Amino acid sequence: MSVLVKLGGTAASLGGVALSNKVLSATWKRITGNEPPESNSDPDERWRDIILWSLLTGLVGTIIKVSISRAQMKIEAKEGNKHGSQSEV
C-alpha cells in the first residue's frame, strides 16, 4: 500500500472518529440533558449510561475505521490495476 494512501487513511480515521465523538456528545446532551459519561471520577454516573456510551462510541468508531480501511483497499487495488499486474519480487 502506498505511503500516501496509508497516511490519508490514518488522517481520515482520526478525523472521522473525532468528528463522530463530537456529534455523539452533542446528541447525547440533547437527548439526556447531561454530558456524556467520560470521567471515571464521577461516582454519580449510572452504569447504564456508562455502558451505553461505551457501546455507542465503540460501534461508531469501529464502523468508521472499517469503512476507511475498505476504501484504502479499493484505492490500492485501482492503483495496482493502473500499473499493470506487476508483482514485486
N, CA, C and O atoms as a GROMACS GRO file, in nm:
protein
  356
    1MET      N    1   0.086  -0.117   0.000
    1MET     CA    2   0.000   0.000   0.000
    1MET      C    3   0.090   0.123   0.000
    1MET      O    4   0.189   0.128   0.073
    2SER      N    5   0.057   0.220  -0.080
    2SER     CA    6   0.142   0.338  -0.088
    2SER      C    7   0.138   0.417   0.042
    2SER      O    8   0.038   0.415   0.115
    3VAL      N    9   0.247   0.485   0.069
    3VAL     CA   10   0.258   0.563   0.192
    3VAL      C   11   0.153   0.672   0.196
    3VAL      O   12   0.095   0.699   0.302
    4LEU      N   13   0.127   0.734   0.083
    4LEU     CA   14   0.028   0.842   0.078
    4LEU      C   15  -0.112   0.791   0.112
    4LEU      O   16  -0.187   0.858   0.183
    5VAL      N   17  -0.147   0.675   0.062
    5VAL     CA   18  -0.278   0.617   0.092
    5VAL      C   19  -0.287   0.582   0.240
    5VAL      O   20  -0.391   0.603   0.302
    6LYS      N   21  -0.179   0.528   0.298
    6LYS     CA   22  -0.178   0.494   0.440
    6LYS      C   23  -0.193   0.619   0.526
    6LYS      O   24  -0.272   0.620   0.621
    7LEU      N   25  -0.119   0.723   0.493
    7LEU     CA   26  -0.128   0.847   0.570
    7LEU      C   27  -0.266   0.910   0.558
    7LEU      O   28  -0.322   0.958   0.656
    8GLY      N   29  -0.320   0.909   0.437
    8GLY     CA   30  -0.455   0.962   0.416
    8GLY      C   31  -0.559   0.884   0.494
    8GLY      O   32  -0.652   0.942   0.551
    9GLY      N   33  -0.545   0.753   0.496
    9GLY     CA   34  -0.638   0.669   0.570
    9GLY      C   35  -0.630   0.693   0.720
    9GLY      O   36  -0.731   0.697   0.790
   10THR      N   37  -0.508   0.708   0.770
   10THR     CA   38  -0.489   0.735   0.912
   10THR      C   39  -0.550   0.869   0.950
   10THR      O   40  -0.620   0.880   1.051
   11ALA      N   41  -0.524   0.971   0.869
   11ALA     CA   42  -0.580   1.104   0.896
   11ALA      C   43  -0.733   1.101   0.889
   11ALA      O   44  -0.800   1.162   0.972
   12ALA      N   45  -0.786   1.030   0.791
   12ALA     CA   46  -0.932   1.020   0.778
   12ALA      C   47  -0.993   0.947   0.897
   12ALA      O   48  -1.099   0.985   0.946
   13SER      N   49  -0.927   0.842   0.944
   13SER     CA   50  -0.977   0.768   1.060
   13SER      C   51  -0.979   0.856   1.184
   13SER      O   52  -1.079   0.862   1.256
   14LEU      N   53  -0.868   0.924   1.209
   14LEU     CA   54  -0.860   1.011   1.327
   14LEU      C   55  -0.963   1.123   1.320
   14LEU      O   56  -1.032   1.151   1.418
   15GLY      N   57  -0.973   1.186   1.203
   15GLY     CA   58  -1.070   1.294   1.187
   15GLY      C   59  -1.213   1.245   1.197
   15GLY      O   60  -1.297   1.310   1.259
   16GLY      N   61  -1.240   1.131   1.137
   16GLY     CA   62  -1.375   1.075   1.141
   16GLY      C   63  -1.419   1.037   1.281
   16GLY      O   64  -1.533   1.063   1.321
   17VAL      N   65  -1.329   0.976   1.356
   17VAL     CA   66  -1.363   0.936   1.493
   17VAL      C   67  -1.380   1.060   1.582
   17VAL      O   68  -1.471   1.065   1.664
   18ALA      N   69  -1.292   1.159   1.565
   18ALA     CA   70  -1.305   1.283   1.644
   18ALA      C   71  -1.437   1.353   1.614
   18ALA      O   72  -1.506   1.398   1.705
   19LEU      N   73  -1.471   1.362   1.486
   19LEU     CA   74  -1.596   1.426   1.447
   19LEU      C   75  -1.717   1.348   1.499
   19LEU      O   76  -1.813   1.407   1.548
   20SER      N   77  -1.712   1.217   1.488
   20SER     CA   78  -1.824   1.136   1.535
   20SER      C   79  -1.842   1.150   1.686
   20SER      O   80  -1.955   1.151   1.736
   21ASN      N   81  -1.732   1.160   1.760
   21ASN     CA   82  -1.743   1.178   1.905
   21ASN      C   83  -1.807   1.312   1.939
   21ASN      O   84  -1.885   1.321   2.034
   22LYS      N   85  -1.776   1.415   1.862
   22LYS     CA   86  -1.839   1.546   1.886
   22LYS      C   87  -1.990   1.539   1.857
   22LYS      O   88  -2.071   1.590   1.934
   23VAL      N   89  -2.025   1.475   1.747
   23VAL     CA   90  -2.167   1.461   1.711
   23VAL      C   91  -2.240   1.376   1.815
   23VAL      O   92  -2.350   1.411   1.858
   24LEU      N   93  -2.179   1.264   1.855
   24LEU     CA   94  -2.242   1.179   1.956
   24LEU      C   95  -2.256   1.252   2.089
   24LEU      O   96  -2.358   1.238   2.157
   25SER      N   97  -2.155   1.331   2.127
   25SER     CA   98  -2.162   1.407   2.253
   25SER      C   99  -2.276   1.507   2.250
   25SER      O  100  -2.352   1.519   2.346
   26ALA      N  101  -2.288   1.579   2.139
   26ALA     CA  102  -2.395   1.679   2.126
   26ALA      C  103  -2.532   1.611   2.128
   26ALA      O  104  -2.626   1.661   2.190
   27THR      N  105  -2.544   1.498   2.059
   27THR     CA  106  -2.670   1.425   2.056
   27THR      C  107  -2.705   1.370   2.195
   27THR      O  108  -2.820   1.378   2.238
   28TRP      N  109  -2.606   1.316   2.263
   28TRP     CA  110  -2.627   1.264   2.398
   28TRP      C  111  -2.678   1.373   2.491
   28TRP      O  112  -2.773   1.354   2.566
   29LYS      N  113  -2.613   1.490   2.483
   29LYS     CA  114  -2.651   1.601   2.570
   29LYS      C  115  -2.792   1.649   2.538
   29LYS      O  116  -2.870   1.681   2.628
   30ARG      N  117  -2.826   1.654   2.408
   30ARG     CA  118  -2.959   1.699   2.368
   30ARG      C  119  -3.067   1.600   2.416
   30ARG      O  120  -3.174   1.642   2.459
   31ILE      N  121  -3.039   1.471   2.407
   31ILE     CA  122  -3.138   1.370   2.445
   31ILE      C  123  -3.150   1.355   2.596
   31ILE      O  124  -3.260   1.351   2.650
   32THR      N  125  -3.035   1.348   2.665
   32THR     CA  126  -3.038   1.320   2.809
   32THR      C  127  -3.035   1.445   2.895
   32THR      O  128  -3.077   1.442   3.011
   33GLY      N  129  -2.987   1.555   2.840
   33GLY     CA  130  -2.971   1.677   2.919
   33GLY      C  131  -2.843   1.678   3.001
   33GLY      O  132  -2.818   1.774   3.074
   34ASN      N  133  -2.762   1.574   2.989
   34ASN     CA  134  -2.637   1.562   3.064
   34ASN      C  135  -2.519   1.546   2.969
   34ASN      O  136  -2.536   1.507   2.853
   35GLU      N  137  -2.401   1.576   3.020
   35GLU     CA  138  -2.280   1.549   2.944
   35GLU      C  139  -2.262   1.397   2.936
   35GLU      O  140  -2.306   1.325   3.025
   36PRO      N  141  -2.198   1.348   2.829
   36PRO     CA  142  -2.173   1.204   2.822
   36PRO      C  143  -2.078   1.160   2.934
   36PRO      O  144  -1.996   1.239   2.980
   37PRO      N  145  -2.089   1.036   2.977
   37PRO     CA  146  -2.004   0.987   3.086
   37PRO      C  147  -1.861   0.963   3.038
   37PRO      O  148  -1.830   0.856   2.985
   38GLU      N  149  -1.775   1.061   3.056
   38GLU     CA  150  -1.637   1.050   3.008
   38GLU      C  151  -1.536   1.045   3.122
   38GLU      O  152  -1.420   1.012   3.099
   39SER      N  153  -1.578   1.077   3.242
   39SER     CA  154  -1.485   1.084   3.354
   39SER      C  155  -1.512   0.968   3.450
   39SER      O  156  -1.626   0.944   3.490
   40ASN      N  157  -1.407   0.899   3.485
   40ASN     CA  158  -1.422   0.788   3.580
   40ASN      C  159  -1.435   0.837   3.724
   40ASN      O  160  -1.466   0.758   3.813
   41SER      N  161  -1.411   0.965   3.747
   41SER     CA  162  -1.408   1.015   3.884
   41SER      C  163  -1.546   1.053   3.937
   41SER      O  164  -1.560   1.086   4.055
   42ASP      N  165  -1.648   1.050   3.852
   42ASP     CA  166  -1.782   1.089   3.897
   42ASP      C  167  -1.858   0.967   3.949
   42ASP      O  168  -1.900   0.883   3.870
   43PRO      N  169  -1.876   0.956   4.081
   43PRO     CA  170  -1.945   0.838   4.136
   43PRO      C  171  -2.095   0.838   4.108
   43PRO      O  172  -2.160   0.736   4.129
   44ASP      N  173  -2.149   0.949   4.061
   44ASP     CA  174  -2.293   0.956   4.034
   44ASP      C  175  -2.331   0.905   3.894
   44ASP      O  176  -2.449   0.894   3.862
   45GLU      N  177  -2.232   0.874   3.812
   45GLU     CA  178  -2.261   0.822   3.678
   45GLU      C  179  -2.332   0.688   3.692
   45GLU      O  180  -2.292   0.602   3.771
   46ARG      N  181  -2.436   0.671   3.614
   46ARG     CA  182  -2.510   0.545   3.616
   46ARG      C  183  -2.441   0.445   3.524
   46ARG      O  184  -2.397   0.480   3.415
   47TRP      N  185  -2.434   0.321   3.570
   47TRP     CA  186  -2.370   0.217   3.491
   47TRP      C  187  -2.436   0.202   3.354
   47TRP      O  188  -2.369   0.178   3.254
   48ARG      N  189  -2.566   0.217   3.352
   48ARG     CA  190  -2.638   0.205   3.224
   48ARG      C  191  -2.585   0.308   3.125
   48ARG      O  192  -2.561   0.275   3.009
   49ASP      N  193  -2.567   0.433   3.170
   49ASP     CA  194  -2.517   0.539   3.082
   49ASP      C  195  -2.374   0.513   3.039
   49ASP      O  196  -2.338   0.536   2.923
   50ILE      N  197  -2.292   0.466   3.132
   50ILE     CA  198  -2.151   0.437   3.100
   50ILE      C  199  -2.142   0.328   2.995
   50ILE      O  200  -2.067   0.340   2.898
   51ILE      N  201  -2.219   0.221   3.013
   51ILE     CA  202  -2.215   0.110   2.919
   51ILE      C  203  -2.272   0.151   2.784
   51ILE      O  204  -2.214   0.119   2.680
   52LEU      N  205  -2.383   0.222   2.782
   52LEU     CA  206  -2.444   0.266   2.657
   52LEU      C  207  -2.349   0.359   2.581
   52LEU      O  208  -2.333   0.346   2.460
   53TRP      N  209  -2.287   0.453   2.652
   53TRP     CA  210  -2.194   0.546   2.588
   53TRP      C  211  -2.075   0.470   2.529
   53TRP      O  212  -2.032   0.498   2.417
   54SER      N  213  -2.022   0.375   2.604
   54SER     CA  214  -1.909   0.295   2.556
   54SER      C  215  -1.946   0.216   2.431
   54SER      O  216  -1.869   0.210   2.335
   55LEU      N  217  -2.064   0.156   2.432
   55LEU     CA  218  -2.109   0.080   2.315
   55LEU      C  219  -2.128   0.169   2.193
   55LEU      O  220  -2.086   0.134   2.083
   56LEU      N  221  -2.191   0.284   2.213
   56LEU     CA  222  -2.215   0.376   2.101
   56LEU      C  223  -2.085   0.426   2.039
   56LEU      O  224  -2.067   0.419   1.917
   57THR      N  225  -1.994   0.475   2.123
   57THR     CA  226  -1.869   0.530   2.069
   57THR      C  227  -1.783   0.420   2.007
   57THR      O  228  -1.719   0.443   1.904
   58GLY      N  229  -1.782   0.303   2.068
   58GLY     CA  230  -1.706   0.192   2.012
   58GLY      C  231  -1.761   0.145   1.879
   58GLY      O  232  -1.685   0.120   1.785
   59LEU      N  233  -1.892   0.134   1.870
   59LEU     CA  234  -1.957   0.090   1.746
   59LEU      C  235  -1.932   0.189   1.632
   59LEU      O  236  -1.891   0.150   1.523
   60VAL      N  237  -1.956   0.316   1.659
   60VAL     CA  238  -1.938   0.417   1.554
   60VAL      C  239  -1.791   0.426   1.513
   60VAL      O  240  -1.761   0.434   1.394
   61GLY      N  241  -1.701   0.425   1.610
   61GLY     CA  242  -1.558   0.431   1.579
   61GLY      C  243  -1.513   0.314   1.494
   61GLY      O  244  -1.435   0.331   1.400
   62THR      N  245  -1.561   0.195   1.526
   62THR     CA  246  -1.524   0.076   1.450
   62THR      C  247  -1.580   0.081   1.309
   62THR      O  248  -1.511   0.044   1.214
   63ILE      N  249  -1.703   0.125   1.294
   63ILE     CA  250  -1.762   0.137   1.160
   63ILE      C  251  -1.681   0.234   1.075
   63ILE      O  252  -1.656   0.207   0.957
   64ILE      N  253  -1.641   0.346   1.132
   64ILE     CA  254  -1.562   0.444   1.058
   64ILE      C  255  -1.428   0.384   1.017
   64ILE      O  256  -1.388   0.396   0.901
   65LYS      N  257  -1.358   0.320   1.110
   65LYS     CA  258  -1.227   0.262   1.080
   65LYS      C  259  -1.235   0.154   0.974
   65LYS      O  260  -1.151   0.149   0.884
   66VAL      N  261  -1.335   0.066   0.983
   66VAL     CA  262  -1.350  -0.041   0.885
   66VAL      C  263  -1.385   0.017   0.747
   66VAL      O  264  -1.333  -0.030   0.646
   67SER      N  265  -1.471   0.116   0.744
   67SER     CA  266  -1.509   0.179   0.617
   67SER      C  267  -1.388   0.242   0.550
   67SER      O  268  -1.370   0.228   0.429
   68ILE      N  269  -1.307   0.310   0.626
   68ILE     CA  270  -1.188   0.375   0.570
   68ILE      C  271  -1.087   0.270   0.526
   68ILE      O  272  -1.022   0.287   0.422
   69SER      N  273  -1.072   0.164   0.602
   69SER     CA  274  -0.980   0.057   0.564
   69SER      C  275  -1.023  -0.007   0.431
   69SER      O  276  -0.939  -0.036   0.346
   70ARG      N  277  -1.152  -0.029   0.415
   70ARG     CA  278  -1.201  -0.086   0.289
   70ARG      C  279  -1.181   0.010   0.172
   70ARG      O  280  -1.149  -0.032   0.061
   71ALA      N  281  -1.201   0.138   0.198
   71ALA     CA  282  -1.178   0.238   0.093
   71ALA      C  283  -1.031   0.239   0.053
   71ALA      O  284  -0.999   0.252  -0.065
   72GLN      N  285  -0.942   0.225   0.151
   72GLN     CA  286  -0.799   0.219   0.122
   72GLN      C  287  -0.767   0.100   0.033
   72GLN      O  288  -0.689   0.112  -0.062
   73MET      N  289  -0.826  -0.015   0.062
   73MET     CA  290  -0.802  -0.135  -0.018
   73MET      C  291  -0.850  -0.115  -0.162
   73MET      O  292  -0.784  -0.159  -0.256
   74LYS      N  293  -0.965  -0.049  -0.179
   74LYS     CA  294  -1.016  -0.023  -0.314
   74LYS      C  295  -0.922   0.069  -0.390
   74LYS      O  296  -0.895   0.048  -0.508
   75ILE      N  297  -0.872   0.173  -0.322
   75ILE     CA  298  -0.779   0.266  -0.386
   75ILE      C  299  -0.652   0.193  -0.425
   75ILE      O  300  -0.601   0.212  -0.536
   76GLU      N  301  -0.601   0.110  -0.336
   76GLU     CA  302  -0.479   0.036  -0.364
   76GLU      C  303  -0.500  -0.060  -0.480
   76GLU      O  304  -0.411  -0.078  -0.563
   77ALA      N  305  -0.617  -0.123  -0.488
   77ALA     CA  306  -0.647  -0.214  -0.598
   77ALA      C  307  -0.652  -0.138  -0.730
   77ALA      O  308  -0.603  -0.188  -0.832
   78LYS      N  309  -0.711  -0.019  -0.730
   78LYS     CA  310  -0.715   0.062  -0.851
   78LYS      C  311  -0.575   0.104  -0.893
   78LYS      O  312  -0.543   0.102  -1.012
   79GLU      N  313  -0.491   0.141  -0.796
   79GLU     CA  314  -0.353   0.178  -0.828
   79GLU      C  315  -0.278   0.060  -0.887
   79GLU      O  316  -0.199   0.076  -0.979
   80GLY      N  317  -0.303  -0.058  -0.834
   80GLY     CA  318  -0.239  -0.178  -0.885
   80GLY      C  319  -0.281  -0.208  -1.027
   80GLY      O  320  -0.200  -0.253  -1.108
   81ASN      N  321  -0.408  -0.184  -1.060
   81ASN     CA  322  -0.458  -0.208  -1.195
   81ASN      C  323  -0.402  -0.106  -1.293
   81ASN      O  324  -0.382  -0.139  -1.410
   82LYS      N  325  -0.378   0.016  -1.248
   82LYS     CA  326  -0.322   0.119  -1.336
   82LYS      C  327  -0.179   0.085  -1.378
   82LYS      O  328  -0.138   0.113  -1.490
   83HIS      N  329  -0.105   0.025  -1.286
   83HIS     CA  330   0.035  -0.005  -1.312
   83HIS      C  331   0.054  -0.145  -1.367
   83HIS      O  332   0.167  -0.193  -1.380
   84GLY      N  333  -0.053  -0.210  -1.400
   84GLY     CA  334  -0.044  -0.346  -1.451
   84GLY      C  335  -0.037  -0.446  -1.337
   84GLY      O  336  -0.036  -0.408  -1.220
   85SER      N  337  -0.033  -0.569  -1.372
   85SER     CA  338  -0.031  -0.675  -1.270
   85SER      C  339   0.111  -0.715  -1.237
   85SER      O  340   0.143  -0.834  -1.232
   86GLN      N  341   0.197  -0.619  -1.214
   86GLN     CA  342   0.335  -0.649  -1.182
   86GLN      C  343   0.345  -0.691  -1.037
   86GLN      O  344   0.292  -0.624  -0.948
   87SER      N  345   0.412  -0.800  -1.015
   87SER     CA  346   0.432  -0.843  -0.877
   87SER      C  347   0.572  -0.806  -0.833
   87SER      O  348   0.667  -0.811  -0.911
   88GLU      N  349   0.581  -0.768  -0.707
   88GLU     CA  350   0.712  -0.730  -0.654
   88GLU      C  351   0.785  -0.856  -0.612
   88GLU      O  352   0.726  -0.947  -0.554
   89VAL      N  353   0.914  -0.860  -0.639
   89VAL     CA  354   0.995  -0.976  -0.603
   89VAL      C  355   1.093  -0.938  -0.497
   89VAL      O  356   1.171  -1.022  -0.452
   0.00000   0.00000   0.00000
